[in-house]
């Protein structure tokens, strides 16, 4: 009797994995302090609030409720700036620059786009937003 040789199963050769080129997406790996993409909804909401308020003034809509609507819009804008500060430092910086620009133009050209108290309130909200953004950034770096 002839012994049969043991046959080993034929395995296919191992495929080499081809490395795909790494493409970094801008803003995907890190959260930047000055990014605009995460705060676009807040910026749109602020623009809509300001646009509606000035349209109501121009066309005399809800004239009796203007006082209450004015303060409601101020609160909405402050809330949107502070909520955007959780994601980026840009909206609070823009609020401070805008407030200081209004204060400067009020002194130089007597422009009445915004009164002095509102400009100071905008600067204060921007400063609070900067403090929130920096606090959250330092806290996120500490936990890494």
C-alpha positions as CSV (number, residue, x, y, z in Angstrom):
1,X,0.0,0.0,0.0
2,X,1.2,3.4,-0.9
3,X,0.9,6.1,1.6
4,X,-0.6,9.3,0.4
5,X,1.3,12.4,1.2
6,X,-0.6,14.8,3.4
7,X,-1.8,17.7,1.4
8,X,-1.8,21.1,2.9
9,X,-4.6,23.4,2.0
10,X,-3.5,26.1,-0.4
11,X,-4.0,29.5,1.2
12,X,-4.1,32.5,-1.0
13,X,-1.3,35.0,-0.6
14,X,-2.0,37.7,1.9
15,X,-3.1,41.0,0.3
16,X,-1.1,44.0,1.2
17,X,-3.1,46.8,2.5
18,X,-2.6,49.9,0.5
19,X,-2.5,52.9,2.6
20,X,-4.9,55.5,1.6
21,X,-3.6,59.1,1.6
22,X,-4.7,60.9,4.7
23,X,-6.8,64.0,3.9
24,X,-7.3,66.3,6.7
25,X,-10.7,68.0,6.8
26,X,-10.5,71.6,7.9
27,X,-12.0,72.0,11.3
28,X,-12.9,68.4,11.7
29,X,-10.1,67.2,14.0
30,X,-9.9,70.2,16.3
31,X,-12.3,72.8,17.6
32,X,-10.9,76.1,16.8
33,X,-11.5,79.2,18.9
34,X,-12.1,81.4,15.9
35,X,-14.2,79.1,13.7
36,X,-17.4,80.5,12.1
37,X,-19.1,77.3,10.9
38,X,-20.4,76.1,14.4
39,X,-21.9,79.5,15.1
40,X,-23.7,80.1,11.8
41,X,-27.2,79.4,13.3
42,X,-26.7,81.9,16.0
43,X,-25.4,84.5,13.5
44,X,-28.4,84.0,11.3
45,X,-30.8,84.3,14.4
46,X,-29.1,87.6,15.4
47,X,-29.4,89.0,11.8
48,X,-33.0,88.0,11.7
49,X,-33.8,89.7,15.0
50,X,-32.0,92.9,14.1
51,X,-33.6,92.9,10.6
52,X,-37.1,92.4,12.0
53,X,-36.7,95.1,14.6
54,X,-35.5,97.7,12.1
55,X,-38.3,96.6,9.6
56,X,-40.8,97.1,12.4
57,X,-39.5,100.6,13.0
58,X,-39.5,101.5,9.4
59,X,-43.0,100.2,8.6
60,X,-44.5,101.2,12.0
61,X,-45.6,97.6,12.8
62,X,-46.6,96.9,16.4
63,X,-45.8,100.5,17.3
64,X,-47.5,100.2,20.7
65,X,-45.4,97.1,21.6
66,X,-42.1,98.6,20.4
67,X,-40.7,99.1,24.0
68,X,-41.3,95.4,24.9
69,X,-40.1,94.1,21.6
70,X,-37.0,96.2,21.8
71,X,-36.0,94.6,25.2
72,X,-37.0,91.1,24.0
73,X,-34.8,91.4,21.0
74,X,-31.9,92.7,23.2
75,X,-32.3,89.6,25.4
76,X,-32.4,87.3,22.4
77,X,-29.3,88.8,20.9
78,X,-27.5,88.5,24.3
79,X,-28.6,84.9,24.6
80,X,-27.4,84.1,21.1
81,X,-24.0,85.7,21.7
82,X,-23.5,83.8,24.9
83,X,-24.7,80.5,23.4
84,X,-22.4,81.1,20.4
85,X,-19.5,81.7,22.8
86,X,-19.6,78.1,23.9
87,X,-18.5,77.1,20.4
88,X,-16.3,80.0,19.2
89,X,-14.7,83.2,20.3
90,X,-15.6,85.1,17.2
91,X,-19.2,86.4,18.1
92,X,-18.1,87.9,21.5
93,X,-15.2,89.6,19.8
94,X,-17.4,90.9,17.1
95,X,-19.9,92.2,19.7
96,X,-17.1,94.1,21.5
97,X,-15.7,95.6,18.3
98,X,-19.2,96.6,17.2
99,X,-20.0,98.1,20.6
100,X,-16.7,100.1,20.6
101,X,-17.2,101.2,17.0
102,X,-20.7,102.5,17.8
103,X,-19.3,104.4,20.8
104,X,-16.6,105.9,18.7
105,X,-18.9,106.9,15.9
106,X,-21.4,108.4,18.4
107,X,-18.7,110.6,19.8
108,X,-17.2,111.6,16.4
109,X,-20.1,111.9,14.0
110,X,-23.1,111.9,16.3
111,X,-24.4,108.8,14.6
112,X,-27.5,107.4,16.3
113,X,-27.5,103.8,14.9
114,X,-27.4,102.6,18.5
115,X,-27.5,104.5,21.7
116,X,-24.7,104.6,24.2
117,X,-26.3,102.3,26.8
118,X,-27.0,99.6,24.2
119,X,-23.4,99.8,23.0
120,X,-22.0,99.4,26.5
121,X,-24.4,96.5,27.1
122,X,-23.2,94.9,23.9
123,X,-19.6,95.3,25.1
124,X,-20.5,93.7,28.4
125,X,-22.2,90.7,26.8
126,X,-19.1,90.3,24.5
127,X,-16.8,90.3,27.6
128,X,-19.0,87.7,29.3
129,X,-18.9,85.6,26.1
130,X,-15.1,85.8,26.0
131,X,-14.9,84.7,29.6
132,X,-17.3,81.7,28.9
133,X,-15.3,80.7,25.7
134,X,-11.9,80.9,27.5
135,X,-13.3,79.0,30.5
136,X,-14.7,76.2,28.4
137,X,-11.5,76.0,26.3
138,X,-9.3,75.7,29.4
139,X,-11.6,73.2,30.9
140,X,-11.6,71.0,27.7
141,X,-7.8,71.2,27.6
142,X,-7.5,70.2,31.3
143,X,-9.6,67.0,30.7
144,X,-7.5,65.8,27.7
